[in-house]
Amino acid sequence: MKKFWIETWINKVDIKSVKICLAVFLTGCFTHAFVLTNQLPNYDSQWFLYSPQDVVTSGRWFLKYAGGISSYFHLQCLNGLLGIIYISLAAVFIIRCLDINSMFLSFLAGMVLVVYPTVTKTFNFMYAADAYFLAMLLSAVAAWMITKQNWFFRIGGGYYLEFRLEFIRHISLLH
C-alpha cells in the first residue's frame, strides 16, 4: 500500500530533532510568558492594533504575506506562539547545519537562541514578530540546504538565502 508523502516525511524525522524543538519551544514559552500574555505598548504598536501590513511604498513588499499567516491584529499570544514555533524549527536546522551531536549542547544552543536579547527585543514589536521569525526560519533552512552535498540543494539554498536576505532587508525598515 502506498503511503502519503506526509507520512513518509514524518517517519524520517528523528527523535533528537523533536526533543530539541520541544525543549526550545517550552523554554521560549516560559521565558516570554509575560510578553505573550500582556499588552506592552511601545511607540510603534500604538499604530498597529490592526494593520494589513500592505506597505509596498516603503519597501516591505513581503510583509503582507508573512504577517498574514497569523493575523493582521496585534495579538500577543498568537503572534508570539507562532514566532516561538518558528524559532524552535530554526534551532533544529541550525543544530543540523552545525552538526552538533551532543544532546546537551543541542539543547543549550537552542535555548540560547530563544532567550537571546535580540529575540526578546523583537517580541516588543509583536505585530510583526512572526514575520521576523519566519525570516529567521527561512535563513536557517537556506543555510542547511547549502551544507548538503547535492548540487541541487546548494543552488536552491543559495537562491533561497538571497530571497531571504531581500525579505529581511525590506522588513528591517520596521525599526
PEWO-V501060 format. One line per field, one symbol per residue. ss: DSSP state (H for helix, E for strand, L for the rest). phi: phi as a letter, one per 40 degrees, with the letter a starting at -180 (. if undefined). burial: b if it has 9 or more other C-alpha atoms within 8 Angstrom, else e. A space follows every 50 residues. Layout:
BEGIN
ss = ???
phi = ???
burial = ???
END
This chain:
BEGIN
ss = LLLLHHHHHHHHLLHHHHHHHHHHHHHHHHHLHHHHHLLLLLLLLLLLLE LLLLEHHHLELLHHHHHLLLLLELLHHHHHHHHHHHHHHHHHHHHHHHLL LLHHHHHHHHHHHHHLHHHHHHLLLLLLHHHHHHHHHHHHHHHHHHLLLL HHHHHHHHHHHHHHHHHHHHHHHHL
phi = .ccccccccccccccccccccccccccccccbccccbbcbcbcccccbca acfcbcccgcccccccccccacccbcccccccccccccccccccccccfc ccccccccccccccbcdcccccccbccbcccccccccccccccccccccc ccccccccccccccccccccccccc
burial = eeeeeeebeeeeeeeebbebbbbbbebbbeebbebbeeeeeeeebeebbe eeebbeeebbbbbbebbbebbbbbbbeebbbbbbbbbbbbbbbbbbbeeb eeeebbbebbbebbbeeebbebbbbbbbbbbbbbbbbbbbbbbbbbebee eebbbbbbebbeebbebbebbebee
END
